[in-house]
Amino acid sequence: MMLKVGDKAPDFETTTESGDKFKLSDYRGEKVVLYWYVKDNTKGCQAESCSLRDSYEVFESNDIRVFGIGPGSEKTHQSFKSKNNLPFPLLMDENNEIAELYDVWGKKKMYGKEYMGIVRTTFLIDEDGTVEGIFGGPEGIQKVKTKEHADQVIGFWELKL
């Protein structure tokens, strides 16, 4: 069942690219940007992640936590984070279990072939753990614009720059 604005964001536990434990509910009381990206070290995912990186100070000054999540191993996440100088954690979802929980694992089409994969989606979660906004996916207010994704999030929350 696809999450909608107003739904509680499902809690989950995983680890970060550095092996630290992560539990979403530990961040209640703070706003959270939880963005799914398709694959480490790919052009679109790099553009999206670097857009959020370049505006990271804006998120920090507005007490907003940013977390990227995607398939891949600790090693590929570490490489992606290091190569792009990302200041926020990348969360592990090697078996796409969390993606399925958030209904961002689905059918995709490329070059006329259907396959299963990550549907690029970002959830904006408020201090109470409620989904306030969604970019991408069938319930998104608009598609994720990889190069301008930080601007989309900043505009949605009308953040102070």
C-alpha atoms as an extended CHARMM CRD file, in Angstrom:
* protein
*
       161  EXT
         1         1  MET       CA              0.0000000000        0.0000000000        0.0000000000  PROA      1               0.0000000000
         2         2  MET       CA              1.5310000000        3.2940000000       -1.1070000000  PROA      2               0.0000000000
         3         3  LEU       CA              2.1660000000        5.8330000000        1.6320000000  PROA      3               0.0000000000
         4         4  LYS       CA              0.2220000000        9.0520000000        1.3160000000  PROA      4               0.0000000000
         5         5  VAL       CA              0.6190000000       12.4960000000        2.8430000000  PROA      5               0.0000000000
         6         6  GLY       CA             -0.8130000000       12.3310000000        6.3770000000  PROA      6               0.0000000000
         7         7  ASP       CA              0.2320000000        8.6920000000        6.9630000000  PROA      7               0.0000000000
         8         8  LYS       CA              2.6720000000        7.7710000000        9.7080000000  PROA      8               0.0000000000
         9         9  ALA       CA              6.0820000000        6.9440000000        8.2670000000  PROA      9               0.0000000000
        10        10  PRO       CA              6.7190000000        3.2510000000        9.0100000000  PROA      10              0.0000000000
        11        11  ASP       CA              9.4660000000        2.7890000000       11.5690000000  PROA      11              0.0000000000
        12        12  PHE       CA             12.4260000000        0.6260000000       10.6090000000  PROA      12              0.0000000000
        13        13  GLU       CA             15.8630000000       -0.3630000000       11.8020000000  PROA      13              0.0000000000
        14        14  THR       CA             18.9650000000       -0.7650000000        9.6630000000  PROA      14              0.0000000000
        15        15  THR       CA             22.5870000000        0.3330000000        9.6470000000  PROA      15              0.0000000000
        16        16  THR       CA             24.4430000000        3.1670000000        7.9840000000  PROA      16              0.0000000000
        17        17  GLU       CA             27.2510000000        2.8130000000        5.4700000000  PROA      17              0.0000000000
        18        18  SER       CA             29.6940000000        2.8630000000        8.3970000000  PROA      18              0.0000000000
        19        19  GLY       CA             27.8850000000        0.0970000000       10.3010000000  PROA      19              0.0000000000
        20        20  ASP       CA             26.2010000000        2.3530000000       12.8900000000  PROA      20              0.0000000000
        21        21  LYS       CA             22.7170000000        1.3180000000       14.0340000000  PROA      21              0.0000000000
        22        22  PHE       CA             19.8340000000        3.4290000000       12.7040000000  PROA      22              0.0000000000
        23        23  LYS       CA             16.1960000000        3.5390000000       13.8040000000  PROA      23              0.0000000000
        24        24  LEU       CA             13.8610000000        6.0870000000       12.1950000000  PROA      24              0.0000000000
        25        25  SER       CA             11.8320000000        6.6500000000       15.3810000000  PROA      25              0.0000000000
        26        26  ASP       CA             15.0180000000        7.8510000000       17.1270000000  PROA      26              0.0000000000
        27        27  TYR       CA             14.5510000000       11.0270000000       15.0820000000  PROA      27              0.0000000000
        28        28  ARG       CA             11.0410000000       11.8670000000       16.3250000000  PROA      28              0.0000000000
        29        29  GLY       CA             11.0470000000       15.5020000000       17.3120000000  PROA      29              0.0000000000
        30        30  GLU       CA             13.0310000000       16.3970000000       14.1770000000  PROA      30              0.0000000000
        31        31  LYS       CA             12.0660000000       16.8000000000       10.5490000000  PROA      31              0.0000000000
        32        32  VAL       CA             13.5390000000       14.1580000000        8.2580000000  PROA      32              0.0000000000
        33        33  VAL       CA             14.2700000000       13.9940000000        4.5280000000  PROA      33              0.0000000000
        34        34  LEU       CA             14.3100000000       10.2840000000        3.6050000000  PROA      34              0.0000000000
        35        35  TYR       CA             15.2410000000        9.8520000000       -0.0320000000  PROA      35              0.0000000000
        36        36  TRP       CA             15.4710000000        6.6180000000       -1.9950000000  PROA      36              0.0000000000
        37        37  TYR       CA             18.0050000000        6.5530000000       -4.7480000000  PROA      37              0.0000000000
        38        38  VAL       CA             18.3030000000        3.8780000000       -7.4030000000  PROA      38              0.0000000000
        39        39  LYS       CA             21.9730000000        2.8520000000       -7.3090000000  PROA      39              0.0000000000
        40        40  ASP       CA             25.3110000000        3.9760000000       -5.8910000000  PROA      40              0.0000000000
        41        41  ASN       CA             27.6640000000        5.7820000000       -8.2790000000  PROA      41              0.0000000000
        42        42  THR       CA             25.1580000000        6.4540000000      -11.0600000000  PROA      42              0.0000000000
        43        43  LYS       CA             24.6880000000        9.8290000000      -12.7480000000  PROA      43              0.0000000000
        44        44  GLY       CA             21.1200000000       10.6210000000      -11.6380000000  PROA      44              0.0000000000
        45        45  CYS       CA             21.6740000000        9.4430000000       -8.0750000000  PROA      45              0.0000000000
        46        46  GLN       CA             24.8810000000       11.4290000000       -7.8910000000  PROA      46              0.0000000000
        47        47  ALA       CA             23.0860000000       14.5830000000       -9.1060000000  PROA      47              0.0000000000
        48        48  GLU       CA             20.2900000000       14.1190000000       -6.5500000000  PROA      48              0.0000000000
        49        49  SER       CA             22.6410000000       13.3830000000       -3.6460000000  PROA      49              0.0000000000
        50        50  CYS       CA             24.9750000000       16.2560000000       -4.5250000000  PROA      50              0.0000000000
        51        51  SER       CA             22.0230000000       18.6560000000       -4.7590000000  PROA      51              0.0000000000
        52        52  LEU       CA             21.1050000000       17.7430000000       -1.1720000000  PROA      52              0.0000000000
        53        53  ARG       CA             24.7810000000       17.9360000000       -0.1590000000  PROA      53              0.0000000000
        54        54  ASP       CA             25.1550000000       21.4350000000       -1.5990000000  PROA      54              0.0000000000
        55        55  SER       CA             22.2140000000       22.6770000000        0.5140000000  PROA      55              0.0000000000
        56        56  TYR       CA             23.0800000000       20.6590000000        3.6130000000  PROA      56              0.0000000000
        57        57  GLU       CA             23.7960000000       23.7870000000        5.6900000000  PROA      57              0.0000000000
        58        58  VAL       CA             20.2480000000       25.0000000000        5.0090000000  PROA      58              0.0000000000
        59        59  PHE       CA             18.8520000000       21.6970000000        6.2840000000  PROA      59              0.0000000000
        60        60  GLU       CA             21.1230000000       21.7520000000        9.3400000000  PROA      60              0.0000000000
        61        61  SER       CA             20.2320000000       25.3470000000       10.2400000000  PROA      61              0.0000000000
        62        62  ASN       CA             16.5300000000       24.3910000000       10.0520000000  PROA      62              0.0000000000
        63        63  ASP       CA             17.0610000000       21.2720000000       12.2400000000  PROA      63              0.0000000000
        64        64  ILE       CA             16.2960000000       18.8420000000        9.4170000000  PROA      64              0.0000000000
        65        65  ARG       CA             18.0160000000       15.4650000000        9.1440000000  PROA      65              0.0000000000
        66        66  VAL       CA             18.8330000000       14.0520000000        5.7020000000  PROA      66              0.0000000000
        67        67  PHE       CA             19.1880000000       10.3170000000        5.0320000000  PROA      67              0.0000000000
        68        68  GLY       CA             19.7790000000        8.6020000000        1.7040000000  PROA      68              0.0000000000
        69        69  ILE       CA             18.7080000000        4.9860000000        1.3420000000  PROA      69              0.0000000000
        70        70  GLY       CA             19.1970000000        2.5360000000       -1.4610000000  PROA      70              0.0000000000
        71        71  PRO       CA             20.2770000000       -0.9220000000       -2.4910000000  PROA      71              0.0000000000
        72        72  GLY       CA             23.9440000000       -1.7380000000       -2.4070000000  PROA      72              0.0000000000
        73        73  SER       CA             26.5350000000       -2.9380000000        0.0550000000  PROA      73              0.0000000000
        74        74  GLU       CA             28.3220000000       -1.0460000000        2.8180000000  PROA      74              0.0000000000
        75        75  LYS       CA             31.3110000000       -0.9260000000        0.4760000000  PROA      75              0.0000000000
        76        76  THR       CA             29.3990000000        0.6550000000       -2.4540000000  PROA      76              0.0000000000
        77        77  HSD       CA             27.6310000000        3.0980000000       -0.0820000000  PROA      77              0.0000000000
        78        78  GLN       CA             31.0010000000        4.0680000000        1.4740000000  PROA      78              0.0000000000
        79        79  SER       CA             32.5010000000        4.6190000000       -1.9730000000  PROA      79              0.0000000000
        80        80  PHE       CA             29.4980000000        6.7010000000       -3.1250000000  PROA      80              0.0000000000
        81        81  LYS       CA             29.5560000000        8.8020000000        0.0570000000  PROA      81              0.0000000000
        82        82  SER       CA             33.3090000000        9.3710000000       -0.0550000000  PROA      82              0.0000000000
        83        83  LYS       CA             33.4860000000       10.0830000000       -3.8000000000  PROA      83              0.0000000000
        84        84  ASN       CA             30.7380000000       12.7180000000       -3.5300000000  PROA      84              0.0000000000
        85        85  ASN       CA             31.6770000000       14.1400000000       -0.1180000000  PROA      85              0.0000000000
        86        86  LEU       CA             28.1890000000       13.5000000000        1.2840000000  PROA      86              0.0000000000
        87        87  PRO       CA             27.7770000000       14.8920000000        4.8270000000  PROA      87              0.0000000000
        88        88  PHE       CA             24.7580000000       12.7210000000        5.6970000000  PROA      88              0.0000000000
        89        89  PRO       CA             24.4120000000        8.9730000000        6.3380000000  PROA      89              0.0000000000
        90        90  LEU       CA             23.4700000000        6.4670000000        3.6500000000  PROA      90              0.0000000000
        91        91  LEU       CA             21.2030000000        3.7330000000        4.9790000000  PROA      91              0.0000000000
        92        92  MET       CA             21.4610000000        0.0700000000        4.0800000000  PROA      92              0.0000000000
        93        93  ASP       CA             18.5930000000       -1.7360000000        2.3220000000  PROA      93              0.0000000000
        94        94  GLU       CA             20.4000000000       -4.5550000000        0.5030000000  PROA      94              0.0000000000
        95        95  ASN       CA             17.3130000000       -6.7940000000        0.2530000000  PROA      95              0.0000000000
        96        96  ASN       CA             14.8770000000       -3.9350000000       -0.5040000000  PROA      96              0.0000000000
        97        97  GLU       CA             12.8120000000       -4.7900000000        2.5920000000  PROA      97              0.0000000000
        98        98  ILE       CA             12.5230000000       -1.1550000000        3.6610000000  PROA      98              0.0000000000
        99        99  ALA       CA             11.7950000000       -0.1330000000        0.0580000000  PROA      99              0.0000000000
       100       100  GLU       CA              8.9140000000       -2.6300000000        0.0640000000  PROA      100             0.0000000000
       101       101  LEU       CA              7.6970000000       -1.2690000000        3.4230000000  PROA      101             0.0000000000
       102       102  TYR       CA              7.5610000000        2.2120000000        1.8470000000  PROA      102             0.0000000000
       103       103  ASP       CA              6.2550000000        0.8100000000       -1.4610000000  PROA      103             0.0000000000
       104       104  VAL       CA              9.0920000000        2.2740000000       -3.5200000000  PROA      104             0.0000000000
       105       105  TRP       CA             10.1510000000       -1.1190000000       -4.9340000000  PROA      105             0.0000000000
       106       106  GLY       CA              8.1520000000       -1.6910000000       -8.0790000000  PROA      106             0.0000000000
       107       107  LYS       CA              7.9240000000       -2.2940000000      -11.8120000000  PROA      107             0.0000000000
       108       108  LYS       CA              9.9740000000       -0.0310000000      -14.0140000000  PROA      108             0.0000000000
       109       109  LYS       CA             10.5590000000        0.1560000000      -17.7430000000  PROA      109             0.0000000000
       110       110  MET       CA             13.7590000000        0.8440000000      -19.6270000000  PROA      110             0.0000000000
       111       111  TYR       CA             14.3440000000        0.3770000000      -23.3370000000  PROA      111             0.0000000000
       112       112  GLY       CA             10.9910000000       -1.4170000000      -23.5820000000  PROA      112             0.0000000000
       113       113  LYS       CA             11.8540000000       -4.0050000000      -20.9250000000  PROA      113             0.0000000000
       114       114  GLU       CA             10.0780000000       -4.2970000000      -17.6030000000  PROA      114             0.0000000000
       115       115  TYR       CA             12.0160000000       -5.0240000000      -14.4510000000  PROA      115             0.0000000000
       116       116  MET       CA             11.7450000000       -4.5510000000      -10.6870000000  PROA      116             0.0000000000
       117       117  GLY       CA             13.6750000000       -1.7100000000       -9.1020000000  PROA      117             0.0000000000
       118       118  ILE       CA             13.6980000000        1.3240000000       -6.8440000000  PROA      118             0.0000000000
       119       119  VAL       CA             11.2300000000        4.0560000000       -7.7860000000  PROA      119             0.0000000000
       120       120  ARG       CA             13.0740000000        7.3130000000       -6.9780000000  PROA      120             0.0000000000
       121       121  THR       CA             11.0240000000        8.7670000000       -4.1210000000  PROA      121             0.0000000000
       122       122  THR       CA             11.5830000000       11.2360000000       -1.2780000000  PROA      122             0.0000000000
       123       123  PHE       CA              9.4990000000       11.3920000000        1.8890000000  PROA      123             0.0000000000
       124       124  LEU       CA              9.4060000000       14.5740000000        3.9740000000  PROA      124             0.0000000000
       125       125  ILE       CA              8.5940000000       13.5220000000        7.5280000000  PROA      125             0.0000000000
       126       126  ASP       CA              7.5390000000       15.9210000000       10.2890000000  PROA      126             0.0000000000
       127       127  GLU       CA              8.5180000000       15.9250000000       13.9620000000  PROA      127             0.0000000000
       128       128  ASP       CA              5.6850000000       13.5220000000       14.8490000000  PROA      128             0.0000000000
       129       129  GLY       CA              6.7280000000       10.9600000000       12.2390000000  PROA      129             0.0000000000
       130       130  THR       CA              3.9460000000       11.9050000000        9.8080000000  PROA      130             0.0000000000
       131       131  VAL       CA              4.5710000000       12.1140000000        6.0560000000  PROA      131             0.0000000000
       132       132  GLU       CA              4.1880000000       15.7920000000        5.1610000000  PROA      132             0.0000000000
       133       133  GLY       CA              5.2730000000       15.6340000000        1.5490000000  PROA      133             0.0000000000
       134       134  ILE       CA              6.2990000000       13.1590000000       -1.1520000000  PROA      134             0.0000000000
       135       135  PHE       CA              8.3380000000       13.6870000000       -4.3050000000  PROA      135             0.0000000000
       136       136  GLY       CA              8.3470000000       10.9390000000       -6.9280000000  PROA      136             0.0000000000
       137       137  GLY       CA              6.3050000000        7.7420000000       -6.9660000000  PROA      137             0.0000000000
       138       138  PRO       CA              2.5810000000        7.6620000000       -7.7860000000  PROA      138             0.0000000000
       139       139  GLU       CA              1.6310000000        9.7900000000       -4.7360000000  PROA      139             0.0000000000
       140       140  GLY       CA              4.2910000000       12.4630000000       -5.2540000000  PROA      140             0.0000000000
       141       141  ILE       CA              3.3620000000       16.1190000000       -5.6180000000  PROA      141             0.0000000000
       142       142  GLN       CA              5.8870000000       16.2080000000       -8.4500000000  PROA      142             0.0000000000
       143       143  LYS       CA              8.6910000000       14.0990000000       -9.8750000000  PROA      143             0.0000000000
       144       144  VAL       CA             12.1110000000       14.2520000000       -8.2830000000  PROA      144             0.0000000000
       145       145  LYS       CA             14.2440000000       16.7050000000      -10.2590000000  PROA      145             0.0000000000
       146       146  THR       CA             17.6440000000       15.2040000000       -9.5050000000  PROA      146             0.0000000000
       147       147  LYS       CA             19.7520000000       18.3370000000      -10.0750000000  PROA      147             0.0000000000
       148       148  GLU       CA             17.3100000000       20.6360000000       -8.2380000000  PROA      148             0.0000000000
       149       149  HSD       CA             16.0360000000       18.2550000000       -5.5840000000  PROA      149             0.0000000000
       150       150  ALA       CA             17.2640000000       20.3290000000       -2.6380000000  PROA      150             0.0000000000
       151       151  ASP       CA             15.3830000000       23.3350000000       -4.0640000000  PROA      151             0.0000000000
       152       152  GLN       CA             12.2110000000       21.2240000000       -4.2400000000  PROA      152             0.0000000000
       153       153  VAL       CA             12.5290000000       20.2710000000       -0.5590000000  PROA      153             0.0000000000
       154       154  ILE       CA             13.4860000000       23.7920000000        0.5520000000  PROA      154             0.0000000000
       155       155  GLY       CA             10.5300000000       25.2110000000       -1.3950000000  PROA      155             0.0000000000
       156       156  PHE       CA              8.0940000000       22.6870000000        0.0620000000  PROA      156             0.0000000000
       157       157  TRP       CA              9.0450000000       23.4840000000        3.6510000000  PROA      157             0.0000000000
       158       158  GLU       CA              9.6380000000       27.1980000000        2.8530000000  PROA      158             0.0000000000
       159       159  LEU       CA             12.9660000000       26.9660000000        4.6670000000  PROA      159             0.0000000000
       160       160  LYS       CA             14.9970000000       29.9540000000        5.7490000000  PROA      160             0.0000000000
       161       161  LEU       CA             18.1600000000       30.1290000000        3.6480000000  PROA      161             0.0000000000
